[in-house]
Amino acid sequence: MTENLYKDYDSVITVKRIQASENYHTGKRIFTYECEYPRFVHAELLTHKMLSRSSASSRAIPIDKVIEAVDKTPAHPIHWGANQSGMQASKEVENINEAEVSWEDAKYLAIRSSNILKEKGLHKQIVNRVLEPFQKIEVLITATEWQNCFTLRYHPDAQPEICELFRLIKEDQDSREVAIIAANGLHVPYIDRVIHA
């Protein structure tokens, strides 16, 4: 049996807590995360309007930088679902390695096409779009209401990549403490709090 090409699934989807706060009086919690996940599931995240988010734009990143990222650390499925009726692919294909090789072939065709478009003088806002199925996207997410996301996305019927993203967020929220702030205090990501006694 051939060894799988994509062994390190942990690098495809990452979640880093930036800050978590709880209001002393109301108990309301707010979390901010830096997330990275395959761009091909980004539209699913956008359906959740209670999440405040800011994402990296493939229009803003130089072509060569996108190509390098796609070549070295491509986005790819974490579950190679076999074709069946319905929206969920519960079983994986029998030969995952063949699926991975085909995904790699498609990635290299996209890189080749992007290089050709770049040589023809096209702007990155066009060229980088060809690479999007193989890109990961960096997104900053802040929210107080998470349960709807967990109910819909941390679920066996959700696409595995978005399910994994919300699994990581849920596990973080369940396992780590939050900073308690006063009623007039602020949730201030990227700013270290100094707690006065």
Phi and psi restraints in degrees (value plus and minus 20) as a CYANA .aco file:
   2 THR   PHI     -97.9   -57.9
   2 THR   PSI     120.7   160.7
   3 GLU   PHI     -90.9   -50.9
   3 GLU   PSI     121.5   161.5
   4 ASN   PHI     -84.7   -44.7
   4 ASN   PSI     122.6   162.6
   5 LEU   PHI     -90.3   -50.3
   5 LEU   PSI     -61.2   -21.2
   6 TYR   PHI    -122.2   -82.2
   6 TYR   PSI      63.6   103.6
   7 LYS   PHI    -106.3   -66.3
   7 LYS   PSI     -52.1   -12.1
   8 ASP   PHI    -114.4   -74.4
   8 ASP   PSI      55.8    95.8
   9 TYR   PHI     -89.2   -49.2
   9 TYR   PSI     -42.1    -2.1
  10 ASP   PHI     -82.8   -42.8
  10 ASP   PSI     -44.6    -4.6
  11 SER   PHI    -105.2   -65.2
  11 SER   PSI     -30.3     9.7
  12 VAL   PHI     -96.9   -56.9
  12 VAL   PSI     -56.2   -16.2
  13 ILE   PHI    -149.9  -109.9
  13 ILE   PSI      99.5   139.5
  14 THR   PHI    -150.0  -110.0
  14 THR   PSI     128.2   168.2
  15 VAL   PHI    -154.2  -114.2
  15 VAL   PSI     107.3   147.3
  16 LYS   PHI    -146.0  -106.0
  16 LYS   PSI     100.3   140.3
  17 ARG   PHI     -91.2   -51.2
  17 ARG   PSI     109.2   149.2
  18 ILE   PHI    -116.1   -76.1
  18 ILE   PSI     -65.8   -25.8
  19 GLN   PHI    -181.0  -141.0
  19 GLN   PSI     128.0   168.0
  20 ALA   PHI    -156.7  -116.7
  20 ALA   PSI     109.6   149.6
  21 SER   PHI    -150.9  -110.9
  21 SER   PSI     129.9   169.9
  22 GLU   PHI    -151.3  -111.3
  22 GLU   PSI     110.2   150.2
  23 ASN   PHI     -90.7   -50.7
  23 ASN   PSI     107.3   147.3
  24 TYR   PHI     -77.5   -37.5
  24 TYR   PSI     -59.0   -19.0
  25 HIS   PHI    -108.0   -68.0
  25 HIS   PSI     -59.0   -19.0
  26 THR   PHI    -117.2   -77.2
  26 THR   PSI     -41.1    -1.1
  27 GLY   PHI      57.6    97.6
  27 GLY   PSI     -18.1    21.9
  28 LYS   PHI     -88.1   -48.1
  28 LYS   PSI     113.4   153.4
  29 ARG   PHI    -129.7   -89.7
  29 ARG   PSI     125.0   165.0
  30 ILE   PHI    -152.7  -112.7
  30 ILE   PSI     114.2   154.2
  31 PHE   PHI    -143.9  -103.9
  31 PHE   PSI     122.4   162.4
  32 THR   PHI    -144.7  -104.7
  32 THR   PSI     111.0   151.0
  33 TYR   PHI    -150.5  -110.5
  33 TYR   PSI     125.4   165.4
  34 GLU   PHI    -116.2   -76.2
  34 GLU   PSI     102.8   142.8
  35 CYS   PHI    -143.2  -103.2
  35 CYS   PSI     127.7   167.7
  36 GLU   PHI    -153.3  -113.3
  36 GLU   PSI     111.5   151.5
  37 TYR   PHI    -178.4  -138.4
  37 TYR   PSI     148.8   188.8
  38 PRO   PHI     -81.6   -41.6
  38 PRO   PSI     113.1   153.1
  39 ARG   PHI     -78.7   -38.7
  39 ARG   PSI     -46.3    -6.3
  40 PHE   PHI     -88.2   -48.2
  40 PHE   PSI     -29.0    11.0
  41 VAL   PHI    -132.1   -92.1
  41 VAL   PSI     -12.5    27.5
  42 HIS   PHI     -81.4   -41.4
  42 HIS   PSI     -56.8   -16.8
  43 ALA   PHI     -79.4   -39.4
  43 ALA   PSI     -52.3   -12.3
  44 GLU   PHI     -85.9   -45.9
  44 GLU   PSI     -58.5   -18.5
  45 LEU   PHI     -86.1   -46.1
  45 LEU   PSI     -57.3   -17.3
  46 LEU   PHI     -85.3   -45.3
  46 LEU   PSI     -38.5     1.5
  47 THR   PHI     -91.8   -51.8
  47 THR   PSI     -35.6     4.4
  48 HIS   PHI    -112.8   -72.8
  48 HIS   PSI      77.3   117.3
  49 LYS   PHI     -92.2   -52.2
  49 LYS   PSI     -37.5     2.5
  50 MET   PHI     -97.8   -57.8
  50 MET   PSI     -26.7    13.3
  51 LEU   PHI    -113.0   -73.0
  51 LEU   PSI     106.0   146.0
  52 SER   PHI    -107.7   -67.7
  52 SER   PSI     106.6   146.6
  53 ARG   PHI    -164.2  -124.2
  53 ARG   PSI     131.9   171.9
  54 SER   PHI    -157.9  -117.9
  54 SER   PSI     107.2   147.2
  55 SER   PHI    -143.0  -103.0
  55 SER   PSI     134.0   174.0
  56 ALA   PHI     -87.5   -47.5
  56 ALA   PSI     124.2   164.2
  57 SER   PHI    -126.1   -86.1
  57 SER   PSI     112.4   152.4
  58 SER   PHI     -90.8   -50.8
  58 SER   PSI     -33.2     6.8
  59 ARG   PHI     -93.1   -53.1
  59 ARG   PSI     -43.6    -3.6
  60 ALA   PHI    -113.6   -73.6
  60 ALA   PSI     -32.1     7.9
  61 ILE   PHI    -118.6   -78.6
  61 ILE   PSI     112.3   152.3
  62 PRO   PHI     -76.6   -36.6
  62 PRO   PSI     124.9   164.9
  63 ILE   PHI     -74.1   -34.1
  63 ILE   PSI     -69.1   -29.1
  64 ASP   PHI     -81.7   -41.7
  64 ASP   PSI     -55.0   -15.0
  65 LYS   PHI     -88.2   -48.2
  65 LYS   PSI     -59.9   -19.9
  66 VAL   PHI     -85.6   -45.6
  66 VAL   PSI     -65.2   -25.2
  67 ILE   PHI     -79.3   -39.3
  67 ILE   PSI     -63.8   -23.8
  68 GLU   PHI     -81.5   -41.5
  68 GLU   PSI     -63.4   -23.4
  69 ALA   PHI     -85.0   -45.0
  69 ALA   PSI     -62.6   -22.6
  70 VAL   PHI     -84.8   -44.8
  70 VAL   PSI     -58.3   -18.3
  71 ASP   PHI     -89.8   -49.8
  71 ASP   PSI     -64.1   -24.1
  72 LYS   PHI    -107.4   -67.4
  72 LYS   PSI     -59.3   -19.3
  73 THR   PHI    -155.8  -115.8
  73 THR   PSI      48.4    88.4
  74 PRO   PHI     -91.8   -51.8
  74 PRO   PSI     132.3   172.3
  75 ALA   PHI     -94.1   -54.1
  75 ALA   PSI     124.9   164.9
  76 HIS   PHI    -178.9  -138.9
  76 HIS   PSI     142.2   182.2
  77 PRO   PHI     -81.7   -41.7
  77 PRO   PSI     129.8   169.8
  78 ILE   PHI    -123.0   -83.0
  78 ILE   PSI     -24.6    15.4
  79 HIS   PHI    -161.1  -121.1
  79 HIS   PSI      97.9   137.9
  80 TRP   PHI    -113.3   -73.3
  80 TRP   PSI      55.1    95.1
  81 GLY   PHI     -85.7   -45.7
  81 GLY   PSI     117.4   157.4
  82 ALA   PHI     -98.4   -58.4
  82 ALA   PSI     127.8   167.8
  83 ASN   PHI     -84.9   -44.9
  83 ASN   PSI     114.6   154.6
  84 GLN   PHI    -180.4  -140.4
  84 GLN   PSI     148.9   188.9
  85 SER   PHI     -91.5   -51.5
  85 SER   PSI     135.3   175.3
  86 GLY   PHI      72.0   112.0
  86 GLY   PSI     159.6   199.6
  87 MET   PHI    -107.3   -67.3
  87 MET   PSI     -39.0     1.0
  88 GLN   PHI    -123.5   -83.5
  88 GLN   PSI     119.3   159.3
  89 ALA   PHI    -129.0   -89.0
  89 ALA   PSI      69.8   109.8
  90 SER   PHI     -91.7   -51.7
  90 SER   PSI     -57.5   -17.5
  91 LYS   PHI    -121.2   -81.2
  91 LYS   PSI     126.4   166.4
  92 GLU   PHI    -105.8   -65.8
  92 GLU   PSI     140.3   180.3
  93 VAL   PHI     -83.6   -43.6
  93 VAL   PSI     136.4   176.4
  94 GLU   PHI     -88.4   -48.4
  94 GLU   PSI     -59.8   -19.8
  95 ASN   PHI    -130.5   -90.5
  95 ASN   PSI      69.1   109.1
  96 ILE   PHI     -83.3   -43.3
  96 ILE   PSI     -56.6   -16.6
  97 ASN   PHI     -79.2   -39.2
  97 ASN   PSI     -61.0   -21.0
  98 GLU   PHI     -83.1   -43.1
  98 GLU   PSI     -59.7   -19.7
  99 ALA   PHI     -83.9   -43.9
  99 ALA   PSI     -62.7   -22.7
 100 GLU   PHI     -84.2   -44.2
 100 GLU   PSI     -60.0   -20.0
 101 VAL   PHI     -83.6   -43.6
 101 VAL   PSI     -61.3   -21.3
 102 SER   PHI     -85.4   -45.4
 102 SER   PSI     -58.1   -18.1
 103 TRP   PHI     -83.3   -43.3
 103 TRP   PSI     -63.0   -23.0
 104 GLU   PHI     -81.4   -41.4
 104 GLU   PSI     -62.2   -22.2
 105 ASP   PHI     -79.5   -39.5
 105 ASP   PSI     -64.6   -24.6
 106 ALA   PHI     -83.7   -43.7
 106 ALA   PSI     -59.1   -19.1
 107 LYS   PHI     -81.0   -41.0
 107 LYS   PSI     -65.8   -25.8
 108 TYR   PHI     -88.5   -48.5
 108 TYR   PSI     -51.6   -11.6
 109 LEU   PHI     -85.7   -45.7
 109 LEU   PSI     -59.8   -19.8
 110 ALA   PHI     -85.2   -45.2
 110 ALA   PSI     -61.9   -21.9
 111 ILE   PHI     -83.1   -43.1
 111 ILE   PSI     -64.6   -24.6
 112 ARG   PHI     -81.1   -41.1
 112 ARG   PSI     -65.9   -25.9
 113 SER   PHI     -83.5   -43.5
 113 SER   PSI     -58.9   -18.9
 114 SER   PHI     -84.6   -44.6
 114 SER   PSI     -61.6   -21.6
 115 ASN   PHI     -83.4   -43.4
 115 ASN   PSI     -58.7   -18.7
 116 ILE   PHI     -84.4   -44.4
 116 ILE   PSI     -65.6   -25.6
 117 LEU   PHI     -82.7   -42.7
 117 LEU   PSI     -59.9   -19.9
 118 LYS   PHI     -81.7   -41.7
 118 LYS   PSI     -64.6   -24.6
 119 GLU   PHI     -83.4   -43.4
 119 GLU   PSI     -47.3    -7.3
 120 LYS   PHI    -102.5   -62.5
 120 LYS   PSI     -19.3    20.7
 121 GLY   PHI      69.6   109.6
 121 GLY   PSI      -6.5    33.5
 122 LEU   PHI     -95.6   -55.6
 122 LEU   PSI     130.3   170.3
 123 HIS   PHI     -93.7   -53.7
 123 HIS   PSI     134.9   174.9
 124 LYS   PHI     -79.9   -39.9
 124 LYS   PSI     -46.7    -6.7
 125 GLN   PHI     -86.9   -46.9
 125 GLN   PSI     -37.3     2.7
 126 ILE   PHI    -119.0   -79.0
 126 ILE   PSI     -70.9   -30.9
 127 VAL   PHI     -80.3   -40.3
 127 VAL   PSI     -64.2   -24.2
 128 ASN   PHI     -86.4   -46.4
 128 ASN   PSI     -42.0    -2.0
 129 ARG   PHI     -84.7   -44.7
 129 ARG   PSI     -52.0   -12.0
 130 VAL   PHI     -82.7   -42.7
 130 VAL   PSI     -48.2    -8.2
 131 LEU   PHI    -111.2   -71.2
 131 LEU   PSI     -25.6    14.4
 132 GLU   PHI     -78.1   -38.1
 132 GLU   PSI     -57.3   -17.3
 133 PRO   PHI     -80.6   -40.6
 133 PRO   PSI     -38.5     1.5
 134 PHE   PHI    -130.4   -90.4
 134 PHE   PSI     -14.5    25.5
 135 GLN   PHI    -112.5   -72.5
 135 GLN   PSI     130.2   170.2
 136 LYS   PHI    -118.6   -78.6
 136 LYS   PSI     134.1   174.1
 137 ILE   PHI    -141.1  -101.1
 137 ILE   PSI     119.7   159.7
 138 GLU   PHI    -118.8   -78.8
 138 GLU   PSI     107.9   147.9
 139 VAL   PHI    -154.8  -114.8
 139 VAL   PSI     114.0   154.0
 140 LEU   PHI    -118.3   -78.3
 140 LEU   PSI     103.7   143.7
 141 ILE   PHI    -142.9  -102.9
 141 ILE   PSI     111.3   151.3
 142 THR   PHI    -149.6  -109.6
 142 THR   PSI     116.7   156.7
 143 ALA   PHI    -184.0  -144.0
 143 ALA   PSI     139.2   179.2
 144 THR   PHI    -127.1   -87.1
 144 THR   PSI     -46.9    -6.9
 145 GLU   PHI    -127.2   -87.2
 145 GLU   PSI      91.8   131.8
 146 TRP   PHI    -137.9   -97.9
 146 TRP   PSI     -38.4     1.6
 147 GLN   PHI     -79.8   -39.8
 147 GLN   PSI     -60.1   -20.1
 148 ASN   PHI     -80.5   -40.5
 148 ASN   PSI     -61.7   -21.7
 149 CYS   PHI     -82.1   -42.1
 149 CYS   PSI     -65.0   -25.0
 150 PHE   PHI     -84.5   -44.5
 150 PHE   PSI     -60.7   -20.7
 151 THR   PHI     -82.6   -42.6
 151 THR   PSI     -62.9   -22.9
 152 LEU   PHI    -106.5   -66.5
 152 LEU   PSI     -56.3   -16.3
 153 ARG   PHI    -124.4   -84.4
 153 ARG   PSI     -50.1   -10.1
 154 TYR   PHI    -111.6   -71.6
 154 TYR   PSI      49.4    89.4
 155 HIS   PHI    -171.0  -131.0
 155 HIS   PSI     125.8   165.8
 156 PRO   PHI     -79.1   -39.1
 156 PRO   PSI     -44.0    -4.0
 157 ASP   PHI    -102.7   -62.7
 157 ASP   PSI     -31.6     8.4
 158 ALA   PHI     -96.7   -56.7
 158 ALA   PSI     136.1   176.1
 159 GLN   PHI     -80.1   -40.1
 159 GLN   PSI     114.3   154.3
 160 PRO   PHI     -73.3   -33.3
 160 PRO   PSI     -55.5   -15.5
 161 GLU   PHI     -88.6   -48.6
 161 GLU   PSI     -61.1   -21.1
 162 ILE   PHI     -94.6   -54.6
 162 ILE   PSI     -52.7   -12.7
 163 CYS   PHI     -81.9   -41.9
 163 CYS   PSI     -63.5   -23.5
 164 GLU   PHI     -84.8   -44.8
 164 GLU   PSI     -59.5   -19.5
 165 LEU   PHI     -78.2   -38.2
 165 LEU   PSI     -69.1   -29.1
 166 PHE   PHI     -95.3   -55.3
 166 PHE   PSI     -44.4    -4.4
 167 ARG   PHI     -83.2   -43.2
 167 ARG   PSI     -65.8   -25.8
 168 LEU   PHI     -83.2   -43.2
 168 LEU   PSI     -61.0   -21.0
 169 ILE   PHI     -85.5   -45.5
 169 ILE   PSI     -65.7   -25.7
 170 LYS   PHI     -82.3   -42.3
 170 LYS   PSI     -63.9   -23.9
 171 GLU   PHI     -82.6   -42.6
 171 GLU   PSI     -58.3   -18.3
 172 ASP   PHI     -82.8   -42.8
 172 ASP   PSI     -66.6   -26.6
 173 GLN   PHI     -85.6   -45.6
 173 GLN   PSI     -53.3   -13.3
 174 ASP   PHI     -98.8   -58.8
 174 ASP   PSI     -42.3    -2.3
 175 SER   PHI    -131.6   -91.6
 175 SER   PSI     -26.7    13.3
 176 ARG   PHI    -147.2  -107.2
 176 ARG   PSI     131.8   171.8
 177 GLU   PHI     -96.3   -56.3
 177 GLU   PSI     142.7   182.7
 178 VAL   PHI    -140.4  -100.4
 178 VAL   PSI     138.0   178.0
 179 ALA   PHI    -100.1   -60.1
 179 ALA   PSI     113.5   153.5
 180 ILE   PHI    -108.1   -68.1
 180 ILE   PSI     109.2   149.2
 181 ILE   PHI    -142.8  -102.8
 181 ILE   PSI     132.9   172.9
 182 ALA   PHI     -88.8   -48.8
 182 ALA   PSI     146.4   186.4
 183 ALA   PHI     -76.2   -36.2
 183 ALA   PSI     -56.1   -16.1
 184 ASN   PHI    -116.1   -76.1
 184 ASN   PSI     -11.0    29.0
 185 GLY   PHI     -95.9   -55.9
 185 GLY   PSI     147.9   187.9
 186 LEU   PHI    -141.6  -101.6
 186 LEU   PSI     125.0   165.0
 187 HIS   PHI    -104.4   -64.4
 187 HIS   PSI      91.8   131.8
 188 VAL   PHI    -146.5  -106.5
 188 VAL   PSI      61.3   101.3
 189 PRO   PHI     -77.2   -37.2
 189 PRO   PSI     125.1   165.1
 190 TYR   PHI      51.7    91.7
 190 TYR   PSI     -12.9    27.1
 191 ILE   PHI    -140.4  -100.4
 191 ILE   PSI     104.9   144.9
 192 ASP   PHI     -94.9   -54.9
 192 ASP   PSI     110.8   150.8
 193 ARG   PHI    -102.2   -62.2
 193 ARG   PSI     124.9   164.9
 194 VAL   PHI    -131.6   -91.6
 194 VAL   PSI      95.4   135.4
 195 ILE   PHI    -110.5   -70.5
 195 ILE   PSI     101.2   141.2
 196 HIS   PHI    -116.4   -76.4
 196 HIS   PSI     116.2   156.2
